[in-house]
Amino acid sequence: MINFSLERGNFFASPINFHSHVSPAKEWETWMRDIFANPNFVRRLKSAGIYDAILMSKIHIRRDTRGLAFFVSRWCIETHTFFLAWGELTITVEDVVSLLNLPTFRSVCPSYISLNPTEERCMSTLERGIHDSTKEEEIGKSSKWPSLSGWIRYWRVINKVRSSEASFANIITLWLSRHIFEDGAPFDGFKKELLPLAIILAAGEFVPLAVIFWRGPTTS
């Protein structure tokens, strides 16, 4: 039926790019093992409600592209629902919580994040790391941000600081960039704008990531 509708010109075929990753980044699992050996960091992750969600990022997932393409083809932009043979459905916050183990409660409003002096120093350390890792990686003029693999290499191999506040925050930034707020631009990019959020999470604060993921970070 879909092919027939395309041939008749009822609607136009559009390419679909699935930006979600199906396997961890290079050296990600090794770095996580190093960081998760620190009981203080584990305690903070559990306090922030993201311990299980970050552990899930080590899973290798098989992507059913054909099935996903068919599912997406049933999307209705007017109602924001999927129309299937047996009925109608949509994605809810409850689905996000069940599938990704993201928290819905909050102790900090993500729209009004304010960093204390210690967190500001952590922010400065991470920003210097962006500059240094970009130079080390020799990305060139086309990009001013390090790739995820370059960022991991900088902190694990070159910097070798694995238990600092900055290390806690930057592994969360990587996780947010690659697994939660991946938008394909760039596909393997590190998102500097997520640093304040990562620093707050690294401190053990609750942030409603499930709601942000469901609505999209630009509308939160």
N, C-alpha and C positions, 0 to 999 in steps of 0.2 A: 504493500500500500504506500509506503514512504517513497520507494523508487518511482512508482506510478505518479505520485503527486509531484515529485521533482521533475519528471519528464514532461508533465503537463504545464509546468511553470507556476504551480500554485504557491510555491515558496522556493527560495533559493538555497542551494546547498552552501554551507559555511564550514570552513575547516575548524576543528576543535583541538585546542592545545591543552593537555592536562599537565598542569604545572606541579602537581604533588609529586614528591619523591618516593621511589619504591625501595630504596636502599640507603643506608647511612653514608655520610660523607667519608672520604678517606681519613683514617686515623681518628674518626669520631668516637668509635667504640673504645679504643685504647685510652683516649683522653678522658672519657666518661669514667672508665674504670679507675684512673688515677684520682680524679676529683671525688668520686663517690666513696673512696676510701677514707675521706675526711668526715667523721661523724658530725661535726658542726655544720657542714654544708648539707648533709642529709637531713639533719634536724630542721634547718631553715626551709628546705624544699617541702618537707612534710607540713611545716607550719603554713607555707604559702599555698598548699593544696595542689602542687604540681609534680610531686615526686613520681607518682605512677605514670603521669603523662610524659615526662622526660625519659623514663625507662623505656616506654613504648617506641621511642625514636630509634632504638637499636634493632627493631624488627625489620626484616626483609619482606616486603609485601608484593605479591603478584598482582599486576594491574590488568584487569579485564577490559581492555580498550574497546573491544566490540560491544560488550554489554553496557559500558558507560556511555558510549556514543548513542546507543538505542535509548537508554534512560534519559539522556539529555534531550533527545529529539521529542520527548513527550512533555517538555517544559512549556508552560503557558505564561508569557510575559505579562498578560493582563491580570491574571489571578495569582501569579507567583506560586503555582502549584503544578504538579505532574499529573497528567491524565493517562491512566492505564486502563487495561481491559476490565479490571475488577473494581475500579473506583478512582478516587482522587486523593492525592497526598501532598505534603510539603515537608520541608526540613524545619524542625523546631529546636529550641534551646535544649530541650530534654534529649534529643537525638545527639547533639553535640557533646553533652555531658556524658552520655552513655558510650559513645564511640571514642572520644578523645580524652576522657577523664579530666576535663578542664573545670575549674571552679566557677561557681555562679555568685558566691558571696563576695563581699568586699570589706576591707578595713581602710582602703585608700581608693579615692575616686581617680580613675585613670585620666580623666580630663583635667585634673588639677594636681598634678604631681609636683611636689616641692621637695627638693633634696636638702638635707642638712649638710653642715660643713664636711663631715667625714665622707658623705656620699658625693659631694662635689669634688673632693680630691680623687675619689674613685673614678668619677666621670673624666677628669683631666687625664688620669693614667690611661684610660681606655682610648681617649682621643689621640694621645701620643702614640699609642699602640697602632692605631689606624694609619697614622702617618708613617711610622717606622716599618710596619709590615707591608705597606704599599710600596715603599722604596725597596725593601728586601725582595719583594716578589717581582719587581720591575714590570708592573702592569703596563706602563706607557701612558700616553696622553689620552687614550680613549676612555679611561676610567680613573676616578679618584678614590675608589673604595677597593679594599682587598676582597678577593674571592673567599669563600668559606674555607676552602682547603688551605689557602695562603694564611688566613687568620689562625687556623688551628696549628699550622706549622710554626708560626711566629711564637705563639704562646707555649707550645709544648717543647719545641726543639731549640729555639733561639732565646726566648725570654726565660724559660724554665722556672717561672714562678707559678706554682701549682696550688697554693693554698691561700693566696691573698684574696682580699675583697674583690679585686679586679678580676681574678680568675673565676670566682664564683659568678660574677655578673656577666662576664663575656661568654661563658658556656651557655648561660640562659639566653643571651642575645642571639647566639648562633641557633639555638633551638627555636626561638621565636621567628627568626628570619627564614629558616629553612622549612619548618614543620607547621607553623601556625599562621603566619602572615606572608607566606610565599605568594607572590603575584606575577612571577615570571619576568620581572623587569628590574635588574637582570636575573636570569634563571639561577645563577650560582652566586648571587650577590649578598653582601653583608649590609644590613640596614642600620645606619647610624642613629636614625630617629627612634629606634627601639631601646637605646641605651638607658635612658631614665627609667623606663618601665622595667627593664631587666635588673637594674640596681635596686629598685623597690622590692621586686620579687626575691632577689638574693638576700635581702634583709629579713625575709620571712613574712612579708605583708600579703594579705589576701587581695587579689585583683580579679574582677569578674571576667576572666578570659573567655569563658564560654559565650557570654553575651557579645563581647567584642568580635569574636570569630564569626558568630552567627550574623551580626549586623554588618560586619566589615569595619576595619580600623578607621576608615575615613569618616564614618558616621557616628562613632562613639563619643 
